[in-house]
Amino acid sequence: MTESQPIQLTEEHADGSDLRVMLMLAWPMVVTTMSRTVMQFVDTFWLSRLGVGHAAAAAVGGILCFSVIGFALGVMTVVNTFASQCLGRKEYDKCSAYAWQGLWLAVMLGAGAVLLWPAIPAVVRFFGHESQLQDMERQFMQISLLSVAPSAAAMALASFFNGVHRPKVAMWSAIAANLFNVVADYVLIFGALGFPRLEVAGAALATVAATVFRVGFLLVALWWGSARRHFASRRTWGIQPSRIMDLLKIGWPIGLQWAADVSAWAMFLTWLVGSFGKVHIAASQFVFQYLHVSFMPAVGVGIAISAAVGRAIGEGRLDLAERRFRVGLKLCCGYMGAMGVVFLLFGGTLISVFSKDPEVLHLGRWMMVFAAVFQVFDGMCVSYNSGLKGAGDTRWPAMVAVSLCWLVVVGGGWLAVQFWPEAKSFGPWGASTTFIIILSMVLGYRWRSGAWRRIKLFAHERGAPAADMLAATEDELVPAVQPAIGKTDGGE
């Protein structure tokens, strides 16, 4: 598909066209999410060359920090929801308005996150790891905390481009940032080209720098690219409190879900698995790298589901939203099911890429079996959650997911450690597998209930005062947008 052959998102029938649309939307988003996985994979690979302790420290410090970053990122994902529904409603200027409000909100959240810096040493000490490990965990977490604002800003801007069906802009920004990180990682971790050897701190600094680089890329595309003509992006940059509140109102449950989910997994890794030593932490971290390889492409498909469902709802076509959701569900579960087979058959070989330690290989091989079991169910979780988010149905799914995560992963994992200690870290892994299976069933019920069909995201704007309207007029916007509205490549 070339730029001169835009995807037609208005076809009423033919399952083949639905599949074609979803594939063309999803593949750039899959590349985008996979680029982040590659970034983490490169970090873990280089640090594992320095020793198991370095990889374990980055895993603990990273997941603890992401417990904070997760809230901001979760909130920013709803820029996709608002942009896609505004696209369907032909309110093109509002699409870019929500991108800018996400950017300003990211700056505010990042400033707040810096206030947590003094608490980090106490948080690290709480888990009682050996002193050398604690020092590296603290370094990684303190530096990574600086990435809250740029990470949230990048998510907001990428979500805008995904929401207006131009996912290649987000894709190229992610690829460029990933290439930047590869070079920065090597230079800062090992002290190449005259830079000091920073090891774990270098990996964290490289990630922060790469994220800032990506924000710059996306801002250039928003300010100077075709978004300027098609979505009046130079007219909508000012702070609009009402739209920031829109993002917070719909986004805070997702932010809470992300933060609580990551916090639960942080407890899983640092407290439950960590109670058995750094070898168990390292083995789990290596398995997580492969889980990212399966999970992140599914997230990319999920982003496409949100964008497709959101636009169809904005157009008032709930049947189209349902159809395209089903296609996305099949794509997501099919891919993750295939990955489950790979994990089951080649788990030991995959773990050996990171370590030849016999104990790590033994633990990692069996952890990969748990991962294989829940793959299809995880695909269902991603798909249902994404479809509901595209419709603006965020509060109920988030509350249920948070409750189940802490009850089953943390609570169930703790019970396994207490009453089945001979299983060691396999007990918590069994609890996490149970959680994913249960959550997939609950979210599936929510989608089938049809509650998402009754949500009116913009009902509060009926009769809105003229002062809240944006400066761009219909005459300025529509002629520029209409020829490109079906494209997913961004034309930047």
Sequence and secondary structure as in RCSB ss.txt:
>XXXX:A:sequence
MTESQPIQLTEEHADGSDLRVMLMLAWPMVVTTMSRTVMQFVDTFWLSRLGVGHAAAAAVGGILCFSVIGFALGV
MTVVNTFASQCLGRKEYDKCSAYAWQGLWLAVMLGAGAVLLWPAIPAVVRFFGHESQLQDMERQFMQISLLSVAP
SAAAMALASFFNGVHRPKVAMWSAIAANLFNVVADYVLIFGALGFPRLEVAGAALATVAATVFRVGFLLVALWWG
SARRHFASRRTWGIQPSRIMDLLKIGWPIGLQWAADVSAWAMFLTWLVGSFGKVHIAASQFVFQYLHVSFMPAVG
VGIAISAAVGRAIGEGRLDLAERRFRVGLKLCCGYMGAMGVVFLLFGGTLISVFSKDPEVLHLGRWMMVFAAVFQ
VFDGMCVSYNSGLKGAGDTRWPAMVAVSLCWLVVVGGGWLAVQFWPEAKSFGPWGASTTFIIILSMVLGYRWRSG
AWRRIKLFAHERGAPAADMLAATEDELVPAVQPAIGKTDGGE
>XXXX:A:secstr
  TTS   TT  S HHHHHHHHHHHHHHHHHHHHHHHHHHHHHHHHHHHH HHHHHHHHHHHHHHHHHHHHHHHH
HTHHHHHHHHHHHTT HHHHHHHHHHHHHHHHHHHHHHHTTGGGHHHHHHHTT  HHHHHHHHHHHHHHGGGHHH
HHHHHHHHHHHHHTT HHHHHHHHHHHHHHHHHHHHHHHHT TT    THHHHHHHHHHHHHHHHHHHHHHHHHS
THHHHS TTTS S  HHHHHHHHHHHHHHHHHHHHHHHHHHHIIIIIIGGG HHHHHHHHHHHHHHHHHHHHHHH
HHHHHHHHHHHHHHTT HHHHHHHHHHHHHHHHHHHHHHHHHHHHHHHHHHTTT   HHHHHHHHHHHHHHHHHH
HHHHHHHHHHHHHHHTT  HHHHHHHHHHIIIIIIIIHHHHHHH GGGTTHHHHHHHHHHHHHHHHHHHHHHHHT
GGGG  TTGGGTT  GGGS S  HHHHHHHHGGGTT SS   
